[in-house]
Amino acid sequence: MSASGLLAQLLNGLASASSLFLVSVGLSLIFGVTRTINFAHGSFYMLGAFIAYSSVDVLSPHIGFWPSLVLAPLACALLGALTEMLLLRRIYPAPELFQLLATFALVLVIKDASLWLWGPEELFGPRAQGMEGSVEILGRQFPTYDLFLIAVGPCVLLGLTLLLNKTRFGTLVRAATQDREMVGALGVNQAWLFTAVFALGTLLAGLAGALQLPREPASLEMDMTTIGAAFVIVVVGGMGSIPGAFIAALLVAELKAVCIWLGVQEIAGVEISFSKLTLVVEFLVMAVVLIWRPWGLLGKPQALARSSGQPEQPLRPTGRGASAAWLALLAALVLLPLASSEGGSYTTVLLTDIFVAALFAASLHFILGPGGMHSFGHAAYFGLGAYGAALLVRQLNLPMEAALLLGPLVAAAGALLYGWFCVRLSGVYLTMLTLAFAQISWAIVFQWDNFTGGSNGVTGVWPPEWASQGPAFYWLALGVCAIGLYLLRRILFSPLGYALRATRDSALRADAIGIDVRRVQWTAFVLSGLFAGLAGALFAFSKGGVAPDSLSVTKSVDGLVMVLLGGVQTLAGPVVGAAAFTWLHDTVARNTEYWRALMGVIMLVLVLLAPQGIAGYAQALWARMALKNKAEALP
């Protein structure tokens, strides 16, 4: 390891920090002013790269390379303004999670639109005009374009600082970041302020994507690989803090550069691969910062919102009619395989997937709805349960029955550890810490080749002979999931469930009447992880193995989508949402190449027309019909 090698890596880190800052600072502005968790921000970064590729290819011979490149962020700003006016403006009054669902649906639509316009292949842009060469630094060649990128970050920071401190628009943005309700009360047109901020944020994301084109190809994977890192920078730096985002980007990028420079080191006789930490270093930083200073390095504690939004409705026990309907549905599902000559038919396989998804979604709903604890990392416990069961079978040769009992305990142990830290936070900080722990778990599983199989996962985990004959495993999955759903429902109407809802509605009042808020939330967190692990263990046996993507952010988002599609404020919501999501995903994916876009459109329609979810909408419709019938019966 040489000093010149370290310098080269640090310079690479500075170039990466500038790109990361550009995409993150736009998200920080949007996050700070509108309080919208804009999952689609990475999609505008991707669009910036794709539009820059096309504009440079078509217009560069006529107007030059740099003017052609600058058109990309301007196009992203226009698309961002239209998105805010046509979609997000309609759902600002909705809870944050519904805004997440809408922006996630937008991710699906933009991804398939990009697939249709530019195809699935990576597109390599030309070298930056006038910056094709390199500069020698301490005997090493360093690209001239990377030096240009290093300068771009501070220039954008300076420009934004002047904009926010020397203009009326900047004053309004800073005021809205601190207290947007007061800004509206003073007569400021919040709608146009939000549109302008959203356009500025997407312009910066598009600029980051366009400037990245000479360094790396435009691809359809740029959105999801970028959005996680951008969220980390926003939270570590402090929500709405521009200097904080810059410092956080420098910190994360340089730590990655140092890890690459260190490579594999032997410490106390143990070889440690620091280069592998690059997959998770930003999430380690975020976890440490959130535990030490939840509002970020340069952020401030968020002001309490004066409008609490739609109040949570009290949960009501199932009536006799609904109970009879659920029992009838269960009986029909039990008898279904007998109506088919093929015990292992496609229908039973799909229904098994729905059962597993329903238990996973219900475990997330347990802390999300009644508990008020928003989680972006619930897939960690699903994956830990799946890996726990699979490794018990493969490493210890335990039978499936023992693995189904012990596998979920591995997930519960993970929830016990992570939950101790998570329940000390609330709101978006809790959400981001759950994401950090999930990504740390994913990185460990992904890179521990000798134990977890690394990227290949664990295979050959099949049910024993008695459970693989005909519909036996289908009945097993149905029984386990039905019992799991029943137990979750019973817990919600137990003293623990009532105490949990009390901590959600008012932690201060709950504490005043003697409820140990953190202990109740921690217990609920562990129980939620236990049932998610049970779903994961069933999943491992239904698929014959498990891979690292069972712990990924995408899996966590799938769980959130299921809960929100069904309805957060109903106990049937996660079951209905899981069934609808799994069936839609399977049906749409088999019938069209652009299944993501169709799924996204369906989600957007549901968010706009039925924000209470499918089950919530059906429940409200049933209540209105019953009220109408009573009114007509009156003399």
N, C-alpha and C positions, 0 to 999 in steps of 0.2 A: 504494500500500500504506500503510494507516494503522495507528496503534497500536491503535485500537479494533477494527479488523479482525483484527489478530494476537491480541488478547485474546479475541475471540469464538471464533477457531479453537482457541486454547489451552483455553478452557473446554469446547468440544466434544470436544477431545482428552481432557480429564479425565473427561468422562462416558463416552466410549468405553473409557477405561482401566479404569474401574470395572467395566463389563460384561465386558471381556476378563479382568480379574483374577478375577472370580467364577467364570467357566467354567474358567480355567486353574488356579486354586488347587486345585480338586477333582481335576483330572488330576494335579497335582503330588503331592498326598497319595497317590493310588492308585499312581502311578508310583514314588514313593519307598519305599512300604511293601511292595507286592506285586511290584514290578519287572515289572508287566504293561503292555505297550504297548497301552493301551485305545483302539483305533480307534473304538469305539462311543461315546466320551464326547460327541462332537458330536451324536450321536443323542439323548442324554438332554437336551441343551440344546434341541434341536428339540422334543422331547416336552414340555418345560417350557412352551414357547410355545403349543403346540397345546392341552395340557390346561388351561392358564390361560385360553385363549379360550373353551373349552367351560364351564369351571367358572364364569367370570365371567358368561357368557351365561345359564346356567341358575340359578345360585345367588345372583348379585348382588342380585336384587330381595328375597331372603329374608334373607340374612345380611350383605349389604354387599359392596362392591367388594374391599377389602383382605383380609378373611377368605377370600373366594373365590379371590383370587390366590394366597394362601399355601398353599392345598390342592395346587397344582400341584407345587411342589418336594417336598412330603411324598409325593405319589404317585410322583414320580421316585425318591425314596429307597427306597420300598418295592419298586419294580421293579428298582432297582439291587441291593438285597439278595437278591432272588430270583434275579437273573441270576448273581450271584457264587456262591450256594449250589448252583444247579442246573447251571451250566455251567462257570464259571471254576475252581471248586474242584476239578473233575475233571481239569483240564489244567495245574495249577500245576507238576507235575513235568516237563512237556513243555518243549522248547526255546522261547525267546521268540518265535520266528517262528511257531510253531504257535498260540501265544496270539494273535498278530496275526491269523492266518487266522480263528480263531474269532470274534474281536471284529469283524473285517471282515464275516464272514457275518452277525453280529448287526446290523450296519449295514443290510444288504440286507433283513433280515426286518423291522426297525423301520420302514424307509422305506416298504415296501409295506403294512405294517399301518397306518401313518399315512395313506397314500393311500386305503386302504379306509375308514378311519374318517372322515377329514376332506375327502377329495377332492383334486384336483390344483391347485385355485385358491389364491391367496394369501388369507389371512383377516386382516382388519383388526380389531384389538381396540379397545375404547372408550378414551377419554382417562382418565388416572388421576384418580380421584375426589379433588377438593380441590386438584388441581395442574394445572388446565386452562389457567391464564394464563401470563404471562411477566413477567420483571423487567427493568427498564431498567438497563443497565450501560454507562457511557461513551457514552450516546446510542444504544445498540443494544439490541434486545429479545432476551432470552435465556429459553428455556422454563424454567418453574419445575420441571418434572419432571426436566430435565437437571441442575439444581442438586441435586435430591434424589438422583439417581444418583451425583453426585460425592461426596456424603456417605456413600452406602452402602458404597463400597469401603473407606475407612478404618475404618468401623464393623465390617465383616466381618473385616478384618485384626486389629483389636483383639480381637474375640471369639475368633478362632482362636488368637491369641497367648496369651490367658488360658487357653483350653482346653488347649493343648499344654504350657503351663508350670506350670499350677496344679492339674492333675488327674492322677490315676493313668493314666487312658486316654491323656492327652497324653504322659505319660512313656513309655508303651509304644510309642506311635506314633513318637516321636523316636528311641527305641532301635531299633525295627525299621527305620527309615530308614537308620540307621548300620550295623546288623549284625543282620539278621533271624534268621540261624541261631542266634546266641547267645541271642536272645530266646526262641526255641523251646527251646533247651537248658536255660533257666532255669525251664521249666515253664509258660510262658504259653501259653494256648490260641490258637495262631496262626489257626486256622480262624475263630473268632469275631472275633478282632482284624481279620482281613482283611475279613470281612463288614461289620463296623462302619465301617471306613475306606472301603470301596467305597460303602456307603450314604451316608456323609457326603459323599463326592466327587460322587455323582450328585445329592444334594440341592442342592449348590451349583451344579451345572450346570443343574438344573431351575429354581433360583431366578434364575440369570442369564437363562434363556430367558423366564421369566414376567415379569421386570422389563423385558425388552426389548420385550414386546408393545405397550405404549403408544407406543413409538418407531418400530417397524417391523412389518410384517405377518408372521404365521407362514407359513412356506413349506417345501416339501420340500427346498429347497437349503440350508437353514440348517446341516445337519449337516456337510457336506463343506467349506463355506466357513469354518466355525468351527474344525474340528479341526486344520487346518494351523497357524492362528495360535496355537491353544492349545499345540500341541507346541513352537512357537517360544518362547513365554513360559516354559514349563517348563524348557527347556534353557538359555535365556539367563539366567534367574534362578538356576538351580541345582536339580538334581533333589531334590525334597523340601523345598526352602526356601520357606517362606511369604512372608517379607519379600522374598526374591529375586524371586518371582513378581510381587509388587506393584510393585517397582522396574522390572522388565522390561516390565510392562504400561504403566506410565507412560512409559517411554522410547520404546517402539514407537508408542503412541498419539500422543504429543506430536510425535515426528518426522513422522508422517503429517500432523498438523495443520499443522506448519510448511511441509511440502511443498505442501499445498493453498494456504496463504497466499502462498507465493512464486509459484505459478503458472508462467508462462513468463518466463524471464529471459534476457537477452543477456549472455553472458560471453565476452570476447575476440572479439567479433564473431560468436559462435555462439549460436543460440537453444537454450536447454535447458528442457524442460518438466519442472519438478519435480513437478507434479501427477501425471504418469505414474508417478513412483517409488512412489506409494502402493500399487501392486500388488506391489511387491517389497521395500519398505523393511525389513519385518520379517525377511526372509530374508537381506538384506545384513547386518543387525545380527547375526543368528545366525551367519553365516559368519565375521564378524570376531571375535565373542566366542569361538567354538569354536577358531579358530586361535590366539587370544591366551591364552585361559583355558578349556580344554576342559570343566572341570566347572562352568562358569557363574559369574555375578557373585558370588553369595553361597553357592555350593555347595562341597562338599568332594570330593576324590578318592574315588571309590566303593571301598568295601572289597571285597576279593576274596571271591567266594563259596566256601564250603567244599565245597559239593556241586556238582560240575561238570556234573551231569545225565548224560544218556545219551552215552557216548563215541562218537565218529565211527568208523565201521567202515572198514577199509582198502579202497580200490578194487581190484577184481580185473579183469584182462583178460577180455574176452568169450571164453567157451569155443567149441568148434567147433559145438555144437548151436545156441547162441544166434546165432553169426555166420551160420550157414546160415539161421536164421529171419529175421534182418534182411535178408539178401540176397534171400530169397524175398519178403518184404514189399516191398522196393524194386522187384523185378521185377514184382510184381502192380500196384504203383502206376504203373509205366511203361506197362504194357499196358492199364490201366483205360480210358483214353479210346478205345482201339480197339474196346472192347466196346460203346461207345455210338455211335449214329449222329450225335449232336450233340457236336462237339468242344468247344464252350463250354458244356457242360451245367452245371446248378447244382451237381452233385457235384464237378466239377473246380474250380469257383470256391471252394467251401467247403474243398476239400482244399488249394488254393493258400493260403488264409488259415491253414490249420493248419500248412503248411510254414513260412510266415513266422513264425508264433507259436512254433513249435518251435525255430527258430534263435534267436529273441529270448530265449526261456526258457533255452535251453542256454548262451547267452552270460552270462546272469545267474547260472546255476548254477555256472559256471566260477569265479567269485569268491565265491559264496555258500557252496557246499558244500566243495569242496577248498580254497578260500582262506580261508573263515571270515570274509569281509568282507561284512557285511550292508548292503545298499543300498536306500534308498527312492527313489532318483532315477535308476534305470537307463534310464528312458524318455528321459532327456536325450540319450543316445547313439543310441538308436533314431531319435529325432526329428531330431538333427543329420545322421545319415546320410540320412534321407528328404529333408530340406531341401537338403542338399548335392547329392544327385543331381538333385532337381527344379530347383534354380537353375542347375546346370550345363547342363541342357537348355534352360531358358527364357531364361537370360541370355547364355550363350555358344554356344548352338545345337550343343552336343556330342551325339554319338549316344548311345543307351542303353548300348551296350557300354562306352564311356568313363566314363559317369556311374556305372555299377555298380562300376567299378574305383576311381574317384576319390571318389565320395560317402562310402564308408566311411572314407576317410582324414580327412574332415572330422570324423567322430565320433571317430576315434582321436586327432586333435589336441585335441578337447575333453577326452577322457579323460586325455591327457597333462598338460594344464594342471590340471584338477580333481584328478586322482589324486595329483599332487605334494603337495597339501594333505591329501587324504583319508587316505592311508596313514600319516600321522603320528598318526592317532587310532585308536581301537578301540571295540568295543561300540556302545552306543547313541549315543555322540558321533559316531562315524564314520557311523552311520545317518542322523543328523540333518544332518550336513554334506553328505552326498550329496543329501538332500532340498533343502537350501538352494541348492546349485549348480543342481539341476534346475529349481527355481522361478525362479532368476535367468535361466536359459536360456529358459524359457517366456515370461517377461515381455519379454525382448528380442525374441523372435520375434513375440510377440503385438502389440507396439507399433511395430515397425519397418515401417511401412506401405509405404514407398517401395521396400524391398528384398524383404521376405518376404511382402508382401501383407497384413500385419496379421492381423486376425481371420478374413479370407477365405482366407488361405493361398495356396498356389500351385496353379493348376489347369492342365489341358491337357497333362499329362505322361503321354503314352501310349506304349506300345511301338511300334517301327517295324512296317512292314507284314509282314515275315517272321515276327515274333514274335507278331503279333495274329491270325494265320490259324489257325483250329481250336485244337487243344490245344498249340500251340507254346509259349506263355508258361507253361502248366502244366508242361511238361517242363523249361523253363528254370528255373522256381522250384524244382522238385523236384531238379534237378541241382545248382543252387547251394547249396540248403539241405543236401543230402546231403553235398556236399564240405565245407561249413562244419562240420557235425556231426562228420564224420570227422576233420577237422583239430583240432578242439577235443579230441576223444578222444585223438588221438595226442600232443598237447601235454601232456595230463595224465599220460601214461606216459613222458614225456621227463624229462631231468634237471630242467628248469624245473618240471614238474608235481610231482615228488617234493620239490623244495625248497619249493614253495608249500605242500604239505600239512605239511611240517615246521614252517614258520612258523605255520601254523594250530594245530598241536598244542602247540607250545611255542616261542614266539619267543625266549625266553632260551636254551634249549638250541640252537636253530638258530643263533643268533648266536655261541654258544660254540664251535661246530664250524666256524665260518668262513663261514656263509651271510649274505650282505648282505640282511637281512630286508626293509628298505624298498625296495631295488631290485627284489627278487623280486616283492613285492606290487605295486609300481608297474608293472612289466612286465605282470603278469597283469591289472591294471586296464586298461591300454591295449589289450591283446589282447581283453579282454572288450568294451570299447567299440567296437573295430574290427568284431567279428562282430555286435554289436547294430546298428551302422551299416549293415552289409551287409543285415541283415533289414529295416531301415528303407528302404533304397534299393529293395529288391524291393517293399516295401509301396507306395511312391510310384507305381511303374509299374503295379502291380496295380490300384490305385484311381484312377489318372489324376491324382493330385495329393496334396497333404499339407496338413493344417491344424494349428494350434497344439496341439490336444488330443493330438497324437502325443507331446508332451513332458510331458504333465500328470501329476500325482500318481496319478490314476486308472489311467493306462497303466502306471506303475511298479508299482502294487498288483496289476494284472492279471498282470504277469510274476511277482511273488512268489507269487500264488495258483497259477499254473501249476506252478511249481517245487515248492511244498509239496503240491499235490494229487498230483503224480506221485511225489514222494519225494526228499528232499535227498540221501540217502546212496546213491543208485543213479544210474548214468550214464544209464539209460533214463528216469529220473524226469521230467526236463523235457520230453522228447518225448511221453511218455504223458500228462503233466499238461496240456500244450498242446493235445493232441488232445481230451482229455476236456473241458477248459474251453471250447474253441472250439465243439465240437459241442453241449455242454450249453447254452451261451449262445444259439446259433442255434436249437436245437430248442425250448427252453423259451420264448424270447422270441417265437417265432412261434405258440405255442399257448396262451399265457395272458397276460393283462394284468399279472398279478402275478408276473412271471418272476423278479424280484429275490428275492422271498421264497422261491420254490422253489429257486433257486440257493443261497441262504443256508442253507436246511434241508439240502440235499445236502452242502454243505461241512461243516456242523456234524456230520452223521452220520459223514462220513469222518474228521473230526478226533477224534471220540470213539471210533470203532470201529477206525480204521486210521491212527493218528498217523504211521506210517512212510510214508504215501502209497500210492497205488494200485500203483505198480511195486514199492515196498518190501514191501507186503503180499503181492503175488503171488510175489515172490522168497522171502519167508519161508515161505509156504504150500508152494511147490515144494520147498524144503529139508526141511520137515517130512515131506512125502510121501516124498521120497527116503530119508530116515532111517528112516521106518517100513518101507519096502520092504526096506531092508537088514536091519533087525532081524528081519523075518518070514522072510528068507532064511537066517538063521543056524540051525544045527541046535539 
